[in-house]
Amino acid sequence: MADICPVCGLPGELCMCEEIAREQQTVRISTDSRRYGKTVTVIDGIDGNDIDIDDLAKQLKSRCAAGGTAKDGRIELQGDHKKKVKTVLEDMGFQTEVR
């Protein structure tokens, strides 16, 4: 028997909760300067209850060919990847805001 989503009541393979959550959130993309002049791209504004931040961080690190981490509800990628992250997140269905 298929898993039933507790939020929408649809079977697991038909559940649209994550896609709806992506469309309703505005993700902020910015850069930050760290010690020794290192640049870090910070992705903030993702609700961890609706979207798996660790999986999203893994996909972004793979697409940007960079290291990084997901902590405190934010994703940090090593280097300046604002343009690439913006296109990847918009392809996934997120609304983005670059600062």
N, CA, C and O atoms as a DFTB+ gen file, in Angstrom:
396 C
 N C O
     1  1       0.842      -1.178       0.000
     2  2       0.000       0.000       0.000
     3  2       0.892       1.247       0.000
     4  3       1.927       1.279       0.665
     5  1       0.489       2.243      -0.733
     6  2       1.278       3.463      -0.888
     7  2       1.169       4.334       0.365
     8  3       0.161       4.318       1.073
     9  1       2.228       5.087       0.614
    10  2       2.217       6.034       1.722
    11  2       1.286       7.186       1.387
    12  3       1.225       7.640       0.245
    13  1       0.563       7.654       2.396
    14  2      -0.361       8.772       2.209
    15  2       0.226      10.002       2.901
    16  3       0.636       9.933       4.059
    17  1       0.263      11.110       2.192
    18  2       0.789      12.357       2.741
    19  2      -0.165      12.866       3.821
    20  3      -1.365      12.978       3.570
    21  1       0.342      13.177       5.018
    22  2      -0.538      13.663       6.073
    23  2      -1.050      15.087       5.837
    24  3      -2.041      15.489       6.446
    25  1      -0.399      15.846       4.973
    26  2      -0.797      17.230       4.734
    27  2      -1.900      17.332       3.692
    28  3      -2.942      17.939       3.938
    29  1      -1.664      16.727       2.509
    30  2      -2.633      16.879       1.421
    31  2      -3.543      15.666       1.266
    32  3      -4.584      15.761       0.617
    33  1      -3.174      14.529       1.847
    34  2      -4.016      13.347       1.777
    35  2      -3.868      12.544       0.497
    36  3      -4.599      11.575       0.292
    37  1      -2.938      12.927      -0.368
    38  2      -2.708      12.202      -1.621
    39  2      -1.675      11.099      -1.389
    40  3      -0.900      11.168      -0.436
    41  1      -1.659      10.081      -2.255
    42  2      -0.603       9.079      -2.157
    43  2       0.772       9.725      -2.326
    44  3       0.887      10.775      -2.957
    45  1       1.807       9.110      -1.770
    46  2       3.149       9.665      -1.753
    47  2       3.691      10.055      -3.116
    48  3       4.347      11.088      -3.248
    49  1       3.420       9.224      -4.153
    50  2       3.956       9.536      -5.476
    51  2       3.226      10.690      -6.158
    52  3       3.740      11.247      -7.128
    53  1       2.034      11.061      -5.672
    54  2       1.277      12.167      -6.257
    55  2       1.330      13.439      -5.407
    56  3       0.767      14.463      -5.793
    57  1       1.992      13.380      -4.268
    58  2       2.023      14.500      -3.327
    59  2       2.673      15.729      -3.977
    60  3       3.734      15.628      -4.593
    61  1       2.032      16.869      -3.832
    62  2       2.505      18.118      -4.420
    63  2       2.923      19.128      -3.352
    64  3       3.166      20.292      -3.670
    65  1       3.007      18.707      -2.108
    66  2       3.298      19.629      -1.006
    67  2       4.639      20.339      -1.181
    68  3       4.728      21.548      -0.964
    69  1       5.678      19.609      -1.568
    70  2       7.004      20.220      -1.690
    71  2       7.041      21.222      -2.846
    72  3       7.679      22.268      -2.726
    73  1       6.382      20.929      -3.940
    74  2       6.359      21.864      -5.068
    75  2       5.595      23.136      -4.707
    76  3       6.002      24.233      -5.090
    77  1       4.496      22.996      -3.974
    78  2       3.733      24.165      -3.541
    79  2       4.561      24.995      -2.578
    80  3       4.548      26.224      -2.649
    81  1       5.280      24.339      -1.680
    82  2       6.138      25.058      -0.727
    83  2       7.238      25.819      -1.462
    84  3       7.591      26.929      -1.065
    85  1       7.778      25.240      -2.518
    86  2       8.823      25.923      -3.292
    87  2       8.289      27.196      -3.923
    88  3       8.977      28.217      -3.931
    89  1       7.082      27.151      -4.447
    90  2       6.514      28.311      -5.127
    91  2       6.161      29.430      -4.151
    92  3       6.158      30.600      -4.534
    93  1       5.867      29.094      -2.906
    94  2       5.430      30.095      -1.942
    95  2       6.581      30.784      -1.221
    96  3       6.371      31.830      -0.606
    97  1       7.785      30.235      -1.277
    98  2       8.919      30.795      -0.558
    99  2       9.771      31.677      -1.462
   100  3       9.918      31.405      -2.653
   101  1      10.325      32.725      -0.887
   102  2      11.291      33.563      -1.589
   103  2      12.658      33.302      -0.975
   104  3      12.868      33.527       0.216
   105  1      13.575      32.829      -1.791
   106  2      14.909      32.470      -1.338
   107  2      15.850      33.635      -1.620
   108  3      15.878      34.169      -2.729
   109  1      16.625      34.026      -0.599
   110  2      17.583      35.123      -0.736
   111  2      18.980      34.551      -0.972
   112  3      19.427      33.656      -0.255
   113  1      19.656      35.079      -1.981
   114  2      21.010      34.649      -2.329
   115  2      21.930      35.843      -2.148
   116  3      21.688      36.911      -2.709
   117  1      22.984      35.662      -1.367
   118  2      23.930      36.744      -1.144
   119  2      25.333      36.160      -0.982
   120  3      25.504      34.947      -0.863
   121  1      26.320      37.035      -0.979
   122  2      27.693      36.598      -0.728
   123  2      28.178      37.239       0.558
   124  3      27.721      38.313       0.951
   125  1      29.101      36.568       1.197
   126  2      29.672      37.036       2.440
   127  2      31.175      36.814       2.367
   128  3      31.642      35.858       1.748
   129  1      31.925      37.699       3.000
   130  2      33.375      37.557       3.014
   131  2      33.790      36.991       4.359
   132  3      33.376      37.490       5.406
   133  1      34.600      35.959       4.331
   134  2      35.046      35.293       5.552
   135  2      36.514      35.587       5.802
   136  3      37.108      36.451       5.157
   137  1      37.079      34.873       6.728
   138  2      38.485      35.064       7.075
   139  2      39.385      34.853       5.863
   140  3      39.103      34.035       4.987
   141  1      40.454      35.598       5.839
   142  2      41.469      35.498       4.791
   143  2      40.923      35.830       3.408
   144  3      41.481      35.381       2.407
   145  1      39.836      36.613       3.329
   146  2      39.303      37.055       2.053
   147  2      38.515      36.020       1.281
   148  3      38.259      36.210       0.092
   149  1      38.125      34.936       1.918
   150  2      37.350      33.892       1.245
   151  2      35.908      34.361       1.057
   152  3      35.326      34.973       1.953
   153  1      35.341      34.072      -0.104
   154  2      33.964      34.435      -0.407
   155  2      33.069      33.219      -0.251
   156  3      33.423      32.115      -0.665
   157  1      31.898      33.434       0.355
   158  2      30.937      32.368       0.588
   159  2      29.589      32.818       0.048
   160  3      29.155      33.936       0.328
   161  1      28.917      31.963      -0.723
   162  2      27.571      32.238      -1.198
   163  2      26.590      31.686      -0.175
   164  3      26.655      30.510       0.184
   165  1      25.671      32.542       0.300
   166  2      24.725      32.160       1.336
   167  2      23.322      32.132       0.738
   168  3      22.872      33.112       0.145
   169  1      22.628      30.990       0.899
   170  2      21.247      30.826       0.440
   171  2      20.397      30.749       1.692
   172  3      20.562      29.837       2.503
   173  1      19.478      31.709       1.857
   174  2      18.702      31.831       3.081
   175  2      17.225      31.985       2.740
   176  3      16.879      32.366       1.621
   177  1      16.362      31.694       3.692
   178  2      14.928      31.868       3.497
   179  2      14.204      30.600       3.129
   180  3      13.057      30.655       2.686
   181  1      14.842      29.452       3.300
   182  2      14.220      28.172       2.985
   183  2      13.626      27.601       4.268
   184  3      14.314      27.507       5.284
   185  1      12.361      27.222       4.223
   186  2      11.695      26.641       5.383
   187  2      12.055      25.166       5.474
   188  3      11.692      24.377       4.602
   189  1      12.763      24.797       6.522
   190  2      13.231      23.432       6.696
   191  2      12.132      22.428       6.984
   192  3      12.356      21.223       6.867
   193  1      10.947      22.897       7.358
   194  2       9.834      21.981       7.627
   195  2       9.239      21.420       6.345
   196  3       8.760      20.286       6.320
   197  1       9.271      22.213       5.283
   198  2       8.648      21.802       4.023
   199  2       9.641      21.197       3.039
   200  3       9.266      20.354       2.225
   201  1      10.895      21.612       3.101
   202  2      11.887      21.202       2.111
   203  2      13.103      20.628       2.829
   204  3      13.535      21.156       3.854
   205  1      13.647      19.549       2.285
   206  2      14.833      18.919       2.850
   207  2      16.059      19.750       2.484
   208  3      16.546      19.685       1.355
   209  1      16.553      20.530       3.444
   210  2      17.667      21.442       3.186
   211  2      18.947      20.673       2.884
   212  3      19.733      21.099       2.038
   213  1      19.170      19.557       3.556
   214  2      20.392      18.789       3.317
   215  2      20.449      18.256       1.888
   216  3      21.503      18.291       1.252
   217  1      19.326      17.765       1.386
   218  2      19.278      17.266       0.010
   219  2      19.464      18.410      -0.986
   220  3      20.158      18.255      -1.991
   221  1      18.842      19.557      -0.706
   222  2      18.988      20.718      -1.582
   223  2      20.443      21.200      -1.593
   224  3      20.967      21.566      -2.645
   225  1      21.093      21.199      -0.427
   226  2      22.501      21.603      -0.361
   227  2      23.368      20.646      -1.164
   228  3      24.300      21.073      -1.844
   229  1      23.070      19.369      -1.089
   230  2      23.833      18.372      -1.844
   231  2      23.692      18.615      -3.345
   232  3      24.679      18.536      -4.076
   233  1      22.474      18.911      -3.814
   234  2      22.254      19.182      -5.233
   235  2      22.984      20.454      -5.670
   236  3      23.594      20.482      -6.739
   237  1      22.923      21.510      -4.846
   238  2      23.588      22.764      -5.202
   239  2      25.104      22.601      -5.227
   240  3      25.768      23.132      -6.117
   241  1      25.659      21.872      -4.262
   242  2      27.104      21.645      -4.247
   243  2      27.532      20.874      -5.491
   244  3      28.588      21.147      -6.062
   245  1      26.725      19.925      -5.906
   246  2      27.044      19.140      -7.092
   247  2      26.970      19.994      -8.357
   248  3      27.855      19.918      -9.210
   249  1      25.924      20.801      -8.481
   250  2      25.741      21.614      -9.687
   251  2      26.765      22.745      -9.782
   252  3      27.142      23.142     -10.884
   253  1      27.222      23.272      -8.633
   254  2      28.186      24.373      -8.638
   255  2      29.624      23.891      -8.522
   256  3      30.553      24.694      -8.613
   257  1      29.819      22.607      -8.326
   258  2      31.157      22.021      -8.167
   259  2      31.925      22.729      -7.068
   260  3      33.065      23.156      -7.253
   261  1      31.269      22.844      -5.911
   262  2      31.880      23.539      -4.784
   263  2      31.555      22.807      -3.494
   264  3      30.611      22.019      -3.433
   265  1      32.336      23.071      -2.477
   266  2      32.053      22.537      -1.162
   267  2      31.080      23.447      -0.453
   268  3      30.825      24.567      -0.898
   269  1      30.539      22.970       0.644
   270  2      29.620      23.798       1.392
   271  2      28.958      23.015       2.500
   272  3      29.297      21.860       2.763
   273  1      28.000      23.669       3.151
   274  2      27.307      23.055       4.272
   275  2      25.898      23.612       4.382
   276  3      25.569      24.652       3.811
   277  1      25.078      22.890       5.134
   278  2      23.726      23.346       5.462
   279  2      23.630      23.392       6.972
   280  3      23.698      22.358       7.636
   281  1      23.471      24.599       7.521
   282  2      23.344      24.730       8.966
   283  2      22.480      25.935       9.309
   284  3      22.467      26.933       8.588
   285  1      21.773      25.829      10.398
   286  2      20.910      26.903      10.907
   287  2      19.895      27.384       9.870
   288  3      19.583      28.574       9.823
   289  1      19.379      26.486       9.045
   290  2      18.385      26.859       8.041
   291  2      18.953      27.600       6.851
   292  3      18.198      28.165       6.060
   293  1      20.280      27.610       6.704
   294  2      20.932      28.276       5.582
   295  2      21.843      27.296       4.880
   296  3      22.286      26.306       5.462
   297  1      22.115      27.586       3.622
   298  2      23.078      26.803       2.853
   299  2      24.233      27.734       2.523
   300  3      24.025      28.849       2.043
   301  1      25.447      27.274       2.782
   302  2      26.641      28.062       2.475
   303  2      27.494      27.285       1.492
   304  3      27.856      26.135       1.742
   305  1      27.816      27.920       0.371
   306  2      28.679      27.327      -0.654
   307  2      29.983      28.098      -0.715
   308  3      29.988      29.325      -0.613
   309  1      31.071      27.397      -0.878
   310  2      32.378      28.044      -0.969
   311  2      32.529      28.696      -2.332
   312  3      32.365      28.039      -3.359
   313  1      32.840      29.980      -2.346
   314  2      33.040      30.710      -3.594
   315  2      31.843      31.578      -3.939
   316  3      30.819      31.548      -3.255
   317  1      31.983      32.350      -5.009
   318  2      30.915      33.238      -5.479
   319  2      30.145      32.532      -6.587
   320  3      30.618      32.449      -7.720
   321  1      28.961      32.025      -6.261
   322  2      28.147      31.264      -7.210
   323  2      26.734      31.828      -7.327
   324  3      25.789      31.073      -7.557
   325  1      26.573      33.148      -7.172
   326  2      25.226      33.739      -7.164
   327  2      24.466      33.466      -8.452
   328  3      23.302      33.069      -8.400
   329  1      25.089      33.668      -9.600
   330  2      24.381      33.482     -10.878
   331  2      23.983      32.026     -11.095
   332  3      22.856      31.744     -11.503
   333  1      24.896      31.110     -10.825
   334  2      24.624      29.689     -11.028
   335  2      23.533      29.203     -10.071
   336  3      22.635      28.466     -10.478
   337  1      23.609      29.615      -8.795
   338  2      22.611      29.199      -7.811
   339  2      21.245      29.756      -8.184
   340  3      20.235      29.068      -8.037
   341  1      21.203      30.990      -8.664
   342  2      19.929      31.600      -9.065
   343  2      19.270      30.793     -10.181
   344  3      18.074      30.512     -10.104
   345  1      20.014      30.418     -11.207
   346  2      19.431      29.654     -12.309
   347  2      19.007      28.258     -11.860
   348  3      17.960      27.766     -12.281
   349  1      19.809      27.616     -11.010
   350  2      19.475      26.268     -10.546
   351  2      18.203      26.291      -9.702
   352  3      17.318      25.455      -9.890
   353  1      18.107      27.247      -8.771
   354  2      16.930      27.317      -7.908
   355  2      15.671      27.691      -8.691
   356  3      14.590      27.177      -8.403
   357  1      15.799      28.577      -9.677
   358  2      14.633      28.928     -10.488
   359  2      14.184      27.748     -11.341
   360  3      12.987      27.585     -11.578
   361  1      15.120      26.922     -11.806
   362  2      14.747      25.715     -12.542
   363  2      14.013      24.722     -11.641
   364  3      13.178      23.951     -12.114
   365  1      14.326      24.741     -10.343
   366  2      13.664      23.854      -9.388
   367  2      12.295      24.383      -8.967
   368  3      11.515      23.650      -8.360
   369  1      11.992      25.638      -9.277
   370  2      10.685      26.195      -8.959
   371  2      10.671      27.198      -7.824
   372  3       9.597      27.624      -7.398
   373  1      11.832      27.589      -7.321
   374  2      11.900      28.572      -6.248
   375  2      11.834      29.979      -6.820
   376  3      12.233      30.215      -7.960
   377  1      11.321      30.924      -6.011
   378  2      11.413      32.330      -6.346
   379  2      12.675      32.845      -5.674
   380  3      12.879      32.615      -4.482
   381  1      13.524      33.541      -6.426
   382  2      14.808      33.964      -5.873
   383  2      14.929      35.479      -5.822
   384  3      14.289      36.201      -6.587
   385  1      15.763      35.937      -4.906
   386  2      16.073      37.342      -4.746
   387  2      17.564      37.449      -4.500
   388  3      18.059      36.924      -3.502
   389  1      18.297      38.119      -5.386
   390  2      19.744      38.232      -5.264
   391  2      20.070      39.564      -4.609
   392  3      19.545      40.609      -4.991
   393  1      20.948      39.505      -3.614
   394  2      21.362      40.723      -2.918
   395  2      22.805      40.996      -3.182
   396  3      23.349      41.982      -2.684
